[in-house]
Amino acid sequence: MPVNSFENYPMTWKPTVNREERPIYQALAKQLEKAVIEGHLVPGTKLPPQRELADYLEVNLSTISKAFKLAELKGLISATVGSGTYVSYDAVSNAYLLGEEKPKHMIEMGAMLTDRVSYGPLYDLLQAMLQESDCARWFGYGRPGDTVWQKDAGVKLMNYAGIETTREQILLANGGQNAITATLAGLCRHGDRIGVDHHTYPGLKTAAAMLGIQLVPIRSEGDEMNPEALLYACKNENIKGLYLIPDYQNPMTYTMSVETRKSIAEIAVQHDLFIIENGMFHLLQDELLPAVATFAPERTIYVASLSKTMAPGLRLAYAAVPLKYLDPVKKALYNLNISVSPLFAELAARAIVSKGFEQMVAFHKEETKARNRLVDKYLGKENCLGGNSGIFRWLHLPSSFTGDQFEQLASAQGVEVYSGGRFAVGNVVPANAVRLAICAPETREELEKGLIILKEMLAV
């Protein structure tokens, strides 16, 4: 019999136990997952203490602990030291941001796509490649010796970020998310914990969930990650690594100060953390600040993808990996990649070393600034955060909307945006905001049409 009577005792979750269904902890974890998915346990609900549940179900405390651990690894719940265990706000959010097909009659401002100004120069380069007598070699399997000069191009790309590296430390991946996932797979074990911003890149969330890695939200100060909060997490949350987007953070748009970059690098060195630095927006900034990797070169895996500076369909990224992490990341990348496309790797390398590369980046900046001027015209800067050269904006909403409500209402009006709940980590309350991918519409005219619709919605 239970130690306490639960007949009239309020509990947010009252699961049942079938003694024939073994192991019991897995059955309980499945019940918890079902309750979350079906909406019986809503995000933010505080679950009963583990000892209380064990008493109620007449099972060992370790059974409840295992069930909670399994649910936490799936991202369903999040525990906070001294506060309790809560249903995660992002437990049922859709983290796959790019749908299988473009919604019909919809102005796309959700999935973060870039403008098309690089397509012409890339097409010209590709045409020239295919005219070469030995072009057939790019349609076979690539060999390690074939990538030597392509890695040299990667070294040059890293130099734009102020990172000194060697071709031996450059790894090629099928896009930035592939590089990030491989790094997590190579450096982490199931159950490890990684520090992140309280709202972060959804691709990281899906990769972590797949690998059983827990994301720990680090408290911010003025949106920017707070070094003191990171230090606290190192001492109390047992984090092993850190994921950062210092330049125009996705989705909150802040650019990390040089002082904070230095402080975070120092903490990583002191507490033996690895850092994954996502540099996807670095080249698009008007003021190029030093990468975190320049302050902690032996701790930082720097990922530079080409989806935002050339074309998303190129699916190529370069990772500069410190020697101490090189072998495990290389092995994980091979197992995830098999190999990158020789054709795309050659095309990307030629584009990077060409005289036109900086011009392509400049064209992107010019187009993006023109689009940001339209955003400022219709939505203003006070509540629609973001810089002149950012390819997305972070729109804070009035209290009459939640992010999820606004996303649904905008969709009904023919505009696709993404709510803050898609980016929130663990038990962090989602920001009452939506992300606007302002370069996703094919033309400025289409963007302007979408902005007018959003402005009219906010005026209601």
N, C-alpha and C positions, 0 to 999 in steps of 0.2 A: 504494500500500500504506500502511496505517496506520504512523505513526511507532513506536508501541508495539504489542506483541503482547497481544491480549485473550483468548487461548485459555483461560487459567486465571485470568483477572483478574475479581474480583467486581465486578459492576455491578448496581445495583438496577433498572435499566431498560435493555433492549437492543432498541431499535426496529430496523426494517428500512427500507431505502430502495428504492423502485421509481423508477428514473430516468425512466420514462415518465409518472409521475404528477406533474404540475406544478400550481402551484409546490410544491417539496419541503417548504418550511417549513409549509405548510398541511396537507400529508399527515402530517407528523410530529406536528403539534398534534392532528389527529384521532386518531392512534394513541395519544397520551397520554390524550386524553379517554376513549377506549374502555377503556384499561387501568385508569383510575380507576373508571369506571362498573361495569366487570365485576369489580372487586375485586382485580385483579392488582397494582395499586399502592394500598396502603392509606393512609389519612390519617396524616400525620406522617413518611412515607417521604422520606428525603433523596435527591434526584436526583443523578446524576453531574454533575460540573462541565461547563460548556458546552464548554470546550476539549477535555475528555476525550471527550465525545460526538461532537464534530466530527471528532476523530482516528479514533474508532471507525467512524464512518459514511463517512469520507472526503468530507466536505462542508465548505464554508466555515463559519467561526465565526459569520458573520452569519446564516446559515441557521438555526443552532441558536438564536441570540438572538431571531430573529423568531418561531420556533416557541414558545419559552418566553414571549415577550411576549404572543402570542395566547392561550396557555393561562392566563396570569396575568390577562388582561383578562376571561376567562370565569370567573375565581374558582377555577380548578382547582389552581393552585399559588401559592405565595407566597414571595418572595425576601426574605431578611434580610441587610442589609449586614454582611459579615464572617462570616456563618454558613453561607450557602448557600441552595439552593432546595429547598422541601419541598412535598409534596402537602398541600393545605389540608385542615384538619379539617372544614371545612364544604363541601367540594367536592361532595358528593352528598347533603347534608342537604336535607330538604324545607322550604323557606322559606315555602311557602304554607300559612299556619297555619289558615285557616278552610276546612274541606272543603266540597264541593258540597252535602252534606246532613248533618244531624245523625246520628251513628252510632246505630243502633237499640239499645235496651237499654243505652245507655252514659251514664254520668254525665259530663257535659262539663265538664272543668276544664282544657282545653288552650287552645282559642281564647279570646281575652280579650274576653268579652262583659260587659255591665253589667247591673245589676238593672233592674227595670221601673218604678221608682217615679215616673218622669217621664211615663210613657205617658198616664196619666189627664189631667193638666193640658194636655199637648200635644193630646190628642184634643179637649178642650173648646175650645182655641184654634182648632183646625182646623175644628170644627163652626161656630164663630162666623164664621170667614172665609167659609165656603161659603154662609152665609146672606146675605151682602152682595150687592147687586144687580149689581155689576160683577165678580163673582168669576171670570167666564170669562176675564178678562185673564191669570190665572195659568196658563192652559193653553196659551198661545201662546208665541212666542219672546220672550224678555226683551230689552229695549233698554237701552242704557247709562244713560239718564235715569231708568229705573225703579229702579236700584240705589242712588241717592243716599242715601236714608234708611236703606236696608239697610246701607250702609257706615257710616253714623253709628252703627248698632247695633254694628257691628264695632269702632268706636273705643271704645265703651262697654265692650265685652268686653275689649279690651286694657287699659283703665284698671284692671280688676280685677287685672291682673298688674303694675300700676305703670308701664305703658308709655304714654308720650305720643306720639301719632301723629295723622295727619290722614286724612280720608276719601279723599284722593287717593292715599294710600299703602296703603290697604286693598284687598286682592284677595280675591275669593271663589273657593273651590275645592270640588270634589266630594269632600270628605273630606281628612283630614290627609295621607294618603299621596300623594294627587293633588297637593297643594301642595308636598310635599317633592320629588316626582319632577320637577315643573315647575321648581322652583328649581334642582335639579341640572342639568336639561336647559338651562336658560337661562344658567347661570353657568359650566358646565364643558364641556370638550371631551373627546372620546374619548381615554382614556389618562391623564386628570388623576387626582390622588390626594387623598383626603379622610381626615382624621383622625377616628377614632371610638373609643368604648369597646371593650375587648377582647371583650365580649359586648354585643350591641346589637339593636335593633329589626329583626326579619327583613324587614319591608317596605322598609327602607332597603337591605338587602342585595340584594333582588331588583331594586329600581330601579337600583342602581349597576351590577349585572351586565348589565341590559338596555342601559344607556347606555355600557358599557365604561369605567366609573369604578372605580378601585382604592380599596379601603378599607384604611387603615393603622391597625392597632390601637395605641392609646396606652397605655403601661404605667400601672398604677394603684397607689395606695397606700391600703390598706384599702378596696379596691373603687373609691374615688373617683379620677377621672382626675388624674394627677400633672402639675402645671404644668411641672416640670423635664423630664419625659418629653415633653411637648408641645413644649417649646422645642427639645429634641433632634430631634424629628421635623421641625420647621420648618427646621432647619439641615442635616439629613442625608437626609430622606425626600422633600423637595420637595413637601410638601402644599400645596394651594391653599385648602382650606377645612376646616371642622370641623362635625360633627354632634353635638348634645348633647340629653340629656333630664335637665336638672338636678334636677327635682322628681320623686322616686320613679322612679329610672331603671329602664327595662325592659330586661332582666329582673332585675337585681341588687338593686333596691329602695333603693339609697342615695339620699339627698338631698344634693346638693352644698353645701358650706359657703359662706358669703358670701365668705370670704377667697379660696377657690379660684375662685369666680365672677369676682371682681375680677382675680385673676392671669391667668386665661384670657383675659378681655377685653383686658387690657393686652398680652398676647402677640399676640393677633389684630391689634391696632392696629399693633404694632411690625413684624409680619411680613406685613402686607397679606393677612390671611386673612378670608374671609367665614365667618359662623357661621349655621348653621340650628339654631334653638332650638325644640325640640318641647315645647310647653307643655300637652300633653294632660291632665296630672294636676295642674296647678298649683292649680286651684280646689278640689280635693279635699283639699288639705293643711290640717292644723290650724294650722300656722304658715306664713303666706305670706311667703316670702323674696323679695327683689328679683330680678327676672329678669336673666340675663346681658345681655340687650338694654339694660337701664338703664345698664350700665357701658360698653357699646360700641354705642350707638344707630345709628351710621353703618355698622356692620359686620354687624349681626345681622338676619336674617329670622326673625321670631317667628311661629310657627304655632300657632293656637288652634283646636282642633277641638271639635265638640259631641258626639262619639260617647260620651264618658265622662261628660259632665255632663247630657246630655239623652237621646239615643237613638241607637244606632249606625246605624239605618236612615235617619236624617235626612240623612246623607252631606253634611255641610256643614262647611267650615272657613274660617277667616279668616287671612290672612297680612298682617302689617305689614311692609312692605318699604322699606328705605332708598331714597332717591331715586336714588342711584348705581346700584342694581340693579333699579330698578322696570321699566324698559322691557324688558330681556331676559326677566325673569321673567314679565311680563305677556304677552309674545308666546308664550312657551313654554306658559303656562297656557291661553291661548286655543287653541293647537294641540292640547293634550291634552284640554281640557275641552269645546271648542266653546262650551258655556255651562252654568251651573248651572241647576237647576230653579227657575223663578220661584216656583212654589208653595212649595217647601221654603225658598227664600231668604226669602220673606215670612213664613212660619211661624217660622223661626228668629229673624228680626229682632224679631217681635212677642214671642216668648218672652223674648229677652234684655232688652228694655226694659220688660217687664211687672213688676209687683210680685211676681209669683210666682217669678221666676227664682232669687233667692237662697234661696227656700224649697225649690225643686226640688233645688238643690245641697245644702242642709241635709238633705233627706230621703235623698239618696244617701249622705251621710256617716253618717247614723244607721244605715242598712241595712248599709253596709260595716263599720262598727264592730261591729255584732252578729255579722256573719259572721267577722270576725277573732277575736272572742272564742271562737267555736267552733274555729277553727284552733288557737288557743293551748291550748284544753282538750285536744285530741287529739294535736297534734304539738309543742306547746311553742314557745318563742321562740328557744331556743339555736341550733338547727339550721334552723329555718324562719324565715328573715329577712323582715322587712317591718313596716310601721307599722300603727297602728290604723285608718287611713283608706285604706289601699292596697287596690286591687281584685285584687291578685295577691300571691303569696308565692314566695319562692325557697328551696326545700327542699334543703339539703345532705344528701347520702346517705352512709351508711357505706361503707367500702371493699369490702364484699361485693357492692356493686352498681356498675355504671356507669350514667350517665344514660340511655343508649340501652336498656340491659337493663331498667331500672326502668320506662321508658315502655312497653316491650313487655309486661312482666309486669302492669303496672297495667291496660293495655288488655285483657289476657286475663281480668282480674278485673272488668272492666266500668267502669273509670275512665280517662278520657282526660286525660293530662298531657303536657307537652312537655319534652324533655331539653335539657340545656345545649348539646348539639351544634348545635341549631337556631339558637342565638344567637351562637356563637363566630365570630370574624372571622379569616380567613386561616389562618396557621399557629399560632394560639393554641390551646393544649391546652384542650378544652372543660372547663368546670367540672363536677365530679362532682355535679350538681344537676339538679332539675327545677323548672319553673315551674308553679305552681298558680293557675289563674284562678278565684278563689273566688266571684266574682259571676256566673259563667256558669251554674251550676245554677239552675233556675227558682225553687226554694224553699230555705229554710234546711234543711229536712228532707232534701232531696236532697243538699245539701252535706254535712250531717252523716253521711249514709250513706256518701258517698265518702270522707270523712275516716277513718271507722272502718275501711274497707277498706285505706286506705294505712297506717294505724297497724299493722294486723295484718301487713301485708307487711313493714314495717320491724322487727317483733318476731321474725320468723323467723330 
